[in-house]
Each structure stands twice: as C-alpha cells, then as structure tokens.
Amino acid sequence: MGRLIFTFTSLAYCVDAPWGRGLPKEGFHRMAEVAHRRGVPVTWLVNAKSAEAFKRDLDDFHQRFGDDVGLVWGSSTATPGGTEGPVAELERVRRLFPWSRVSIVGSGQRSNEMVSELAELGVEGLWGSCWEQIEIDEITDRGAPWGTYYISMQNFKAPAAAPAPLVSFEWTARDLCKSLHSGNPTIFSSDPNDVARADLVHGGDIAYWQAMFDQYHRNLAHNDLVFFSMHQEAHEMEHSEVCHSYTPQEVADSAETMDTFFAHVQSRPGVELMTLPQAADTYRRQNPHGTAPAYMLFDDIPTRPMAYWYTKGTPVGPWPRTFLYYDDACQLAFIEGKFEPVLLRNYRGATDPEDRYYFAERDIPRVRLPYGKEMVESGEFEFAIESRKPLPFGLAFWYDFVSWRVREVQGGAPPAGGAPPAGAAHWKLIEDKLLFARLDVRAGRTSVRVRLTRR
C-alpha cells in the first residue's frame, strides 16, 4: 500500500480586485482556525504586503502547527500579484521568514520563461496547475497531467523524464472521472466554493467529497505516492468591507464543509498531512530518477441534481469506469471495455505549450483481439495494434483476473532512441479488473501477447 500525501494551501495576499480591497485578516484567522483545529498544516501563499502584516501570526503558526509560506507570483484573475515585481517580493518574503526556504511559488498562469526564472531563483515547487481546465480564471492547463510531477524545462505543461528543478502541484484535486468526461473540471474538485455552489455538498453533508477522496485512496494499492491537493483563499473566508465575495452563511458553510472533510481525510489509513515544501521533498526522495508513472482507476460517483445557474447544464453522468495513466512520454485515459485509450496525449517532442490540440493525438491506434475459444481456455491472448506512426501507447485488457495470474506480457516497439524492450515497456494488474500494458508502437502493426495461468 502506498502513501497518500494530503496538502492544504491558502492564498492569503493583499487583495486589490473587484471582490475586495485590502488584507483579509478575518478570513486569514478563520481559515487558520478551521485547519489547525484538525491538525492540518497550511502552506500560506502570500505577497510581501500580506507577509509583513501576518508575520507574527505566521511565525506562531509555524512553531505550533508546522505551517510554511510560499509566494504568490505574478498576476492573473485568479492570483493577483504584488506591486514590487515578483523577484523583489520573493527576496523580501525570504528575509521575513528565515525559518522557511520559501521554496514554493503559486500562480494561476505559468510559462516556459517563468519556469526557467524560478529555477534560477532556487524555487523548488510550482503550485497552481489545473488539470483539463480551459479559460476559467484565465487558466488553460488542458494537456498537463493531474497530480504531482517534475516539470519539463522545455514545456511547462509536460512532465520531465529526469529530475528537474521544479515539482508541480495542483490548485485543487479533481474528480478524474467526471472532470474528464464532463469537460468542466472546476466543478468536480476539492474547491469548497465550487462544489457548494454546484449543490454537490452542503455544510456538513459532504458525501460527494468523501467518495471522491476514497477514489484517490483506493489507488494507493498500485502507486507508491498519491497526492491530494486542497485549497481555500483567505479572502473567501470572510464577509466584510474588505472582502465580500461570499455571504456570511456561505463562509460558515465552507468552514463546516472543510472541518468535516478534514476529519474524513484523517480517518483513512496511509494518509500523511504535509506542507507543500514537505511534499516536494517527499516526491524527490521517492523519485530520484524522474517523473513516476501514475495509475488511477476511477468509478463514477452518483450525485444529486446540480444547480443549473452555476453549472449551466454540465452533465453529471453516470460515466463508465475510467482508468487514467501518465508518465513522462504520454497521458492516457481508458473507459471500461475498450482496449485502446479514448485519450492519448503525446509528450514526446512537445515544445509548444499552446498546442491547439493540447498534445492529444487525433488518430488513436486501433487494438484488435482476433481470438477463438481455445485462446480463452489456454489463457493466451494476442492483440494486434495498427498505427500510422510510432507512438507512446497503452493497452487496457478488461477481464476477470480473480482466477488468473499474469505470467507474461510481451510485445511493443523499441522506445524512441532506446534499446528493444524484453517485453512490453511495463504492465500492472489493477484490482483484478484490468491489465494495463504501457508500450511503444511502431508504424504499421505491433503485436502484444498476454499469457495467463490459473491461480
């Protein structure tokens, strides 16, 4: 069983936006109270002005609860930056908090140039990635993986093959099944306000969130590390003359929702609460050779009807059981019963983060299984994959494996620039429901043979 790393982050900057002007002092203290009551350490993303205003509290929170600080970088609708320029602000915040490396930067908008600059400044983690998101809060991160990975220095949306200066963290964790199939990932997330306004959770009624978290938890069976990111802005936890995005009742409901959810998180085995710097260190220690493959099997979560005024007709499913995977070469998604992926994002050779198709291959190879009864009884299956060009690829073999052991998986083309593999690049059995093989395919026909034996 792997480890589930739970991180909680709060943007706590000096607000200068349509939703408020000034320091969200009330919301800052309310957010701290909610988290610390349950022993949850907070990574506070500040700008220089809020860091100075909250210094005494942040010093105290670090000593008593293990909190840490990072910097809000740049400016966007989602993360308004400071007035001095981000490099000067980073230097000031580092001077203010000598107990912290201030190694995490948060931003709603990222670029290759930004990643290079942060690496030169000794930043170790970049928070704010939004899986499958398009345009909301001026963020379009579709194409990037979910979860945590090394950021490629050639393309900030792609995972790096080797260890890289920066580790990526999500703004919020997403319901991987509903987010993928509905096309609206911000609703199906760990954001307290989005799920409340969509009528997915209400105060202490967090059945949807509990089920979503448990979907992440089930995947500890086939991952060394699983990351679950949660976040709430300080300014969204107060209703005052300074900040007034939400009503007093909505603020109280958010506090109750998070308190109830924190209790559920801590009730599950294998969960570790960390700040973002701790999570980045954990990822590097666990993955010294590069981005780790990630395997996630997700079932659809039943929900009540959602609020149309907020979701604007976003479909809720039910969707088929979905398996998702990524490594440094590709990102794949499969639905139950299909051998080939319904989504294939190809990171090999990807250099343009604004790729109009978000690195998705438009012509996904077909997989065929020409077999008879004798093959099923013998436990031998040979798949034929037809592709127009060489690709990183994956094969999903949905089958009842309760009575079978996987003896061998062979096939696949040599990886780009590499030696011929002994068999498939690698394979993994998921919950006795699915055999997943990650392999490269050549132009033309590629064969994959699976051999099973009775248990």
URKA-V580625 format. One record per backbone hydrogen bond with DSSP energy under -1.0 kcal/mol. NH is the residue of the N-H (numbers start at 1). CO is the residue of the C=O. Records with the same first field share a line. If there is no record, write none. Layout:
# URKA-V580625
NH: CO ; CO
This chain:
# URKA-V580625
2: 220
3: 224
4: 270
5: 226
6: 272
7: 228
9: 230
10: 43
12: 45
15: 22
17: 20
20: 17
21: 242
22: 15
25: 23
28: 24
29: 25
30: 26
31: 27
32: 28
33: 29
34: 30
35: 31
36: 32
37: 33
39: 36
40: 35
43: 8
44: 68
45: 10
46: 70
51: 47
52: 48
53: 49
54: 50
58: 54
59: 55
60: 56
61: 57
62: 58
63: 59
64: 60
65: 61
66: 62
67: 61
68: 42
70: 44
71: 104
72: 46
73: 106
89: 85
90: 86
91: 87
92: 88
93: 89
94: 90
95: 91
96: 92
97: 93
100: 97
105: 125
106: 71
107: 127
115: 111
116: 112
117: 113
118: 114
119: 115
120: 116
121: 117
122: 119
123: 118
124: 103
125: 103
126: 167
127: 105
128: 169
129: 169
133: 130
136: 134
138: 135
139: 136
141: 133
142: 133
144: 141
151: 166
152: 158
158: 155
160: 150
167: 124
168: 149
169: 126
171: 129
173: 229
175: 188
176: 174
179: 175
180: 176
181: 177
182: 178
183: 179
189: 187
190: 173
195: 191
196: 192
197: 193
198: 194
199: 196
200: 195
201: 195
202: 205
205: 202
206: 204
210: 206
211: 207
212: 208
213: 209
214: 210
215: 211
216: 212
217: 213
218: 214
220: 217
221: 218
222: 219
226: 3
228: 5
230: 7
232: 9
234: 11
237: 234
240: 243
244: 19
251: 247
252: 248
253: 249
254: 250
255: 251
256: 252
257: 253
258: 254
259: 255
260: 256
261: 257
262: 258
263: 259
264: 260
265: 261
266: 262
268: 265
272: 4
274: 6
279: 275
280: 276
281: 277
282: 278
283: 279
284: 280
285: 281
286: 282
287: 283
291: 160
294: 326
296: 324
298: 322
307: 198
311: 307
312: 308
314: 311
322: 298
323: 334
324: 296
325: 332
326: 294
327: 330
331: 345
332: 325
333: 343
334: 323
336: 321
338: 335
342: 333
343: 333
345: 331
346: 359
347: 329
350: 347
355: 352
358: 355
360: 357
361: 344
366: 386
368: 384
371: 369
376: 372
377: 373
378: 374
379: 375
380: 375
381: 450
383: 448
384: 368
385: 446
386: 366
387: 444
391: 441
393: 439
395: 437
396: 339
397: 435
399: 433
401: 399 ; 432
404: 401
405: 453
407: 451
408: 451
410: 449
412: 447
413: 440
418: 415
424: 409
426: 438
428: 436
430: 434
433: 430
434: 430
435: 397
436: 428
437: 395
438: 426
439: 393
441: 391
444: 387
446: 385
448: 383
449: 410
450: 381
451: 408
452: 379
453: 405
455: 403
